[in-house]
Amino acid sequence: MGKPVRNFHLPLPGPLYRRLREAAERVNQPATTVARYALEQRLREHRRAVIREAIARYAAEAAGSRDDLDPDLEAASLQTWAQPNRRWRKR
C-alpha cells in the first residue's frame, strides 16, 4: 500500500495560476505535480532555515558559558581543517 494522499483546495490568484500552468507545460508535467514539487522544496528550505536559526540562537546563548567550545579544542579543530587531506590526493 502506498502513502495516503489528501486533497487540498488552494485557490490561486490569476497570475500565479498562469505561471504554474506555464511551468507545467514547459516540463510536460501536470500542474499538480509541479505545485507539489514547489511546495515540498519551499517547506524543505523553510525547515533548514528554522534549524539554522535555532543553532545560531543556541550558539549565541552558549557563547562564553560552560557549554561553549573549549578554546584549545576549537583551535585544534581549525588547524585540522586547514591542513590538506592527504587521503584524497590523486595518485
N, C-alpha and C positions, 0 to 999 in steps of 0.2 A: 504494500500500500504506500502511496505517495503522501507527501505532507498535505494537510488540509489547506485548502485555498479559501480565502474570504474575499468577498467583493466589497469594494469601497467606492462609493459615488463621490466624485470630485468635480464639481463644476469649475470650468476654466474660463478665464476671460478670452475673448475672441483672438487677440494677437498671440497669446500663449498657446491656444489651441491650434492655430495655424502653424506656428513654429514647430509644435510637436508633430503635426501631420506631415510637414515638410521634411523633418528629420527622419521620420519613419519611412517616407518614400525614398529618401536618399540611401538608406541602408537596407531597403526592401524587407522591412520587418513590420509587424503590426504595431500600431501606436501604443497599445497597452504594454508590449514588450519594451519599447523604448522608454515609456514612462516608468515602468517598474525598475529598469536598469538605472535611470536617472535618480529615482528615489533611493535605491539601495546605495548608490555612490554617495549621494548627499548625506545620508544617515551614517555611513561609514566615516566620512570626513568629519562629521559633527562629533561622533564618538571619539575619534582621535584627538580632536581639539579639546574636548572635555577632559580626557585623560592627561593631555599635555598641560592644561591649566591646573589640574589637581596636583600634578607632580611639581610644577613651578611654585604653586602656593605652599606645598609641603616643604620644598627646598628653602623657600624664603623664611618660613616659620622656624625651620630647624637650624638655620644659619647661626653659628656661634653657640649652639646649645650642645648638650651631650649627644644628641642624635646626629650632629654634623659629622662629616668625614674627618678622620684623623688626618692632620696636615701632612705627616710623614707618609702615610699610606696614599694620600691623594697625589703627592709629589712623585712617589714611586710609580703609580699607575700612569701618570702623564709621561714619565720618562719611557716607560714600556711602550706606550702608544706611539711615541716619537721615533722609536727605533724601527728600521725597516724589518719586515717579516721575512726572514731568510727561507722559510719553508715554501713560500710562494714564488720563489725565484725561478725563472725559466731555466731549463737545463739544455 
